[in-house]
Amino acid sequence: MQEPASTRHLDTTNPSHITYNHPPLEITVLGGIRLEGLDRMRVTLKVQVEHLALRHNLDLYNDNQTEKLVRKIAERLEIGTSLAAAALSDLTDKLEKYRLEEIEASQREHEKRKMLNPKEIRQAEEYLSAPNLMERTGQDIGRTGVIGEEINRLLMYIIFTSRKRERPLHVISLGGSGLGKTHLQEKVSALIPDEDKVENTSLTAAAFYYFGKQQLKNKLVLIEDLDGAENALFPIRELQTKRKIIRTVPFKNTKGETRSVQLIVEGPVSIAGCTTKENLYEDNANRSFLIHIDESTVQDEKIMEYQRRLSAGKTDLAAQQQLVERFRNMQRILVPAQVRNPYAEQLKIPKEVLRPRRTNAHYLAFIEAVTFYHQYQREKQFDRQTGEEYIETTIEDIRSANRLMKEVLLRKADTLTVAVRNYFERLKKYLKDQKGLSFTNRQIRQALRIKAATLKRYHSELLVNGLLQVKSGKKATGYIYQVTSFKDYEQLQERIHGVLDEITGRLERKERRPGGPVVAHRENGPAKEKKAS
């Protein structure tokens, strides 16, 4: 007589040792089941009748593998094939239901948001409403334990804040191994609430497709090592550009019928990652802000001094954590807001910038992100034609954005890679200190402690760009090189900074004229006159 269904129990108390009773069979799922990959259900089963047992690894969605196991159970454990088939079918149904419940539970857990009390809300609103918001934010990020990197840390924070907008910004941190790029990303992302970010050490090509449909929506996705996520670069680019990814996979139901299922993951998302390989991720880099870790000896000394103070017990870690919590609460009270920039048509990026179309879009979007962060200092306005509510960009927002963007635009205009540029500036300083104009490879290897292969690569790029020339010598005995320009970078920097400063100066002069535009804000006090739409 067949046992009643009530005796067929799936025990998931231990997710790595799931047990299922289907008398007379006792089945154990060794190692549990993977939540990702809904198109398959690979398991290792231990099937037992009294003291007889067998172990088998299979995909329960594969008919051939399942039928093979049914015959094996019937032969080894001496029970009917119909009972074995029924047990595996029922187990598959229950595991399927369990997996979906676990996925939904994990999504609900991820979405749990902290409820702020009135005091926390008041403190966050007061901070966001007070004057000099950008200056105070930059200083306080430093007080949370982010050492140095004054421009990079504030730039990264504003980019992370943009995750709440319709078109978030993205950032890639570049730098040599052990220079602190991952540390910078970790410390700044700590200021973002846990429910608003997804952290990954590495990612597989399919990983993005198995998030819940809206699990990534307006989230900050952190990838610790882009070098370990090369296979995931395509879905990353699609999320950045199309704000949605779709994958169609075959799915075999419990009847053995193959069906197609679409896996849809919606954005938008803000993506941040770290890498040592500047040229490897060009397509992704074109969609992202590139920040370059400070490799200077001054930054080294700042970090070591902090480490010494920390070791001496002179750093108030409790105060740091309180400040981190305040930043998280500020992020929680920021709400989606449309931004309009009345000055957008008057803004230009320097003509020296490479790939100007995408860079210009990034520039304008970053200004909007600065305005978004100032939403508690902007009067809400209404478009009478569309009924849309929005806030407006001010000249102060543009000035703040320009200050942070100068280095970004300078790097975008530089024809040299960051590593070569850093080397070239060190080389010029060395030659000036030595009051020399020419040098040999051996001389520089010893003075700057650079490997021969690395130095050869650097000099090759500098020769191609016309910044070095061979003065004399030959391959057998070695070449003598000469720098062709000692002021190329300073001149480029002056042109970039000059264009941005000239723009804000022109806007300020125009606004001071009678009849100039008036934009509502409270950057330096009470709200000013509101501009009619």
Buried (B, 14 or more C-beta within 10 A) or exposed (E): EEEEEEEBEBEBEEEEBBBBBBEEBBBBBEBBBEBEBBBBBBBBBBBBBEEEEBEBEBBBBBBEBBBEBBEBBBEBBEBEEEBBBBBBBBBBEBBBEBBEEBBEEEBEEBEEEEEBEEEBEEBBBEBBEEEEBBEEBBEBBBEBBBBBBBBBBBBBBBBBBBBBBEBBBBBBBBBEEEBBBBBBBBBBBBBBBBBBBBEBEBBEEBBBBBBBEBBBBBBBBBBBBBBBBBEBBBBBBBBBEEBBBEBEBEBBEEEEEEEEEEBBBBBBBBBBBBBBEBEBBEEBBBBBBBBBBBBEEEBBEBBEEBEEEEEEEEBEEEEBEEBBBBBBBBBBBBEEBBBBBBBEEEBEBBEBBEEBEBBBEBBBBBBBBBBBBBBBBBBEBEEEEEEEEBBBBBBBBBBBBBBBBBBBBBBBBBBBBBBBBBBBEBBBEBBEEEEEEBBBBEBBBEBEEBEEEEBEBBBEBBBEBEBBEEEEBEEEEEBBBBBEEBEBBEEBBEBBBEBBBEBBEEBBEBBEEEEEEBBBBBBEEEEBEBEEE
